[in-house]
Amino acid sequence: MKEIELVIVGGGPAGMSAAVAAYESGISDLLIIERDARLGGILQQCIHNGFGLHRFGEELTGPEYAWKYEKLVREKQIPFLPNTMVLDITPDKVVTATNATDGVFQIKAKAIILAMGCRERSRGALNIAGTRPAGIYTAGTAQKYVNLKGYMPGKEVVILGSGDIGLIMARRMTLEGAKVHAVCELMPYSGGLARNIEQCLHDFDIPLRLSHTVVEIHGKERLTGVTIAKVDKNRRPIPETREYIPCDTLLLSVGLIPENELSKTASVTLDRVTGGAVVDQDRQTSVEGIFACGNVLHVHDLVDYVSEEAEIAGKNAAAYIRGEAIERTEINLRTDGKIRYTVPQRITQKKDVTVYFRVADVYRNVTVKILDGERVVYQKKKPRVAPGEMESITLNADQLADAKELLFALEVK
Amino acid sequence: MIKELTCIVCPKGCALRVELENQQVLSVTGNACPRGKQYAIDECTHPTRTLTTTARTADGGVVSVKTDRAIPKELMFDCMAQINRTVVSLPVRVGDVILENILGTGANVIATMNL
């Protein structure tokens, strides 16, 4: 069996950034495996701008951001295998993959970085009543059709879900001549960035219907319309508010799910809240030598943070391969529910650690507190926090002291 | 007159308050950086947007493109029409100019993808 020091599963922004970081940390025997024909992952179809402000200090489109990393991969001659699908990963790090030229083959790795990204929740996950006509797409599928294939999925559009992909597609479909009748959002607030509400909806007078959902789908061969309704505070549709909107296309932007089938075959412990692996500060999973980063670990708002996280995974996978042993500790990070999750979920080394977290709801005038029993390790006031905006706190090694468990809590006035 | 805006310069999306008198901006508050102030002034006087879209390629596919600077907001659909009439010859590299000075805006339409 072929042996390679480091195998990276996925050649999107996380995989490329992790590979470059590992290479720069001295690992030259490495391989990126990518199931698509080229590197770049989902960035290829995200042709809008707004990427790279943190990372490169300039505003780039998705393909341009991907190209910055692909150039690095090519300059360093980091090997990558396109059109290749990983089928299985074992806990002792044997990767089984397949492609059209090599058939099915196996590689034994010293370390593996999981960078498979995420996929969209689909209609099946929503249980919308009605018929099963053509014309219902996830927003990302429609984005691929329009931006990479050059065909329009429809003309009269309703979008369910106001996450960023839904907002971006509302603008994109409008620019290409479609009429977007409404963006419906189940929650009383949008899950997308404020700038996208402004430049994707307001610029084109597209109505955002908060606390609204699609309750019925109509049409036999092709979608002919949807019935929407307002929801009450328990998110139950209110029958008397039902409203019919004729349309030929329904786009769903209703959440992303980290794609962890391979992590499961490797017996990696998953976090029920994030849908991704439980990791330590190095992004090492519960299986020694298997690391995870990017949207397969938890869904990010900005690719800039994906690159940053992937660098951590890449550097530390390199350190693991070199066999660097560092004094170990065990601190579990817990949350109070108002804070939904943290990444990492555990700290195993006393060093400076940046902890990312997401809140469960929109809260105003809050204090973020980190508690070690009675001891307040950290606190900071924030005017506003929202589920759509990932937060981060950097703790230094001294602040960790002898903690066994740190509680991340939100005090709401 | 007070006008409230959401800044679109970066993902932070600052809530801006602009004090206006006779189309003149007197003050901008709520911005976390100088670019926010400039955005507020532009938005109240001559709003602009960077346009990102695709253009047809000679093989029948599409390549992603953008305007290399922001164009007047009201020209977005006219620029779309012109870009949609263009056929890009292959190969094409990131940064290649597809259309020069589109509609006299001073902005070039450039490729954002290698094909």
Interface residues (C-beta under 8 A of the other chain):
Chain A: Q44 I47 H48 N49 G50 L53 E59 T61 P63 E64 W67 V146 N147 L148 K149 G150 R172 L175 E176 L193 A194 R195 I197 E198 Q199 D203 D301 L302
Chain B: L5 T6 C7 I8 V9 C10 P11 G13 A15 R49 T50 L51 T52 T53 T54 R56 G60 G61 V62 S64 K66 K73 M76 F77 M80 V94 T112 M113 N114
